[in-house]
Amino acid sequence: MKLLILAVGNKMPSWITEGFNEYTKRMPREARIELVEIKPEARNSGKTAAQIMEAEAQRINAVLPAGALCIALDERGATPTTRQLAQQMQDWMQQGRDVAFIIGGADGLHESVKQQARQLMALSALTLPHGMVRVLLAEQLYRAHSLMHNHPYHRE
């Protein structure tokens, strides 16, 4: 199973890349995390926010693997506990499907992306910088995997 993170945005600060890489290298081969960066639409193009989100949605769909279970990161989504995320991960592993977590651009995700997602998920009720979401998501996926395997990283 691959855990794909499709993220609109590129040219992240080095601390984002380093934090993200720290957690991805800890993941085992059977649950590896892969990042797919999607070029954001230019904000100075004269397009409306809706047009920008639509253009980014087309780029997301172009790289979304067929058959992957889609989870859209959205501030209005469900906020699972780490234990609930671990249970979901266990289910995904049993199904043998790749999972694609989709992080939108500065204006968020187009409604079409949210509608095609199996679920909407929020990491926090706070609005988070999109680069930070990559790091937090990777850490939570690692933590959930650790919890599934009784690794001491997660403590309750």
GIKA-V594274 format. One line per field, one symbol per residue. psi: psi as a letter, one per 20 degrees, with the letter a starting at -180 (. if undefined). burial: I if it has 24 or more other ideal C-beta (glycine too) atoms within 12 Angstrom, else O. Layout:
psi=???
burial=???
This chain:
psi=pqopooppqrlqqhhggggghghhhiqrhilqpppopppqqpikijqrhghghgghhhhghhioppiqppopppijrqnqrhghhggghgghhhhkqqpopppaahiaqqhhghhiqhqppqiqiqpqqhghhgggggghggggggghjkqigpq.
burial=IIIIIIIIIOOIOOOIOOIIOOIIOOIOOOIOIIIIIIOIIOOOOOOOOOOIIIIIIOIIIOIIOOOIIIIIIIOOIOOIOIOOIIOIIOOIIOOOOIIIIIIIIOIIIIOOIIOOIIIIIIIOOOOOOIIIIIIIIIIIIIIIIIIIOOOOOOOO
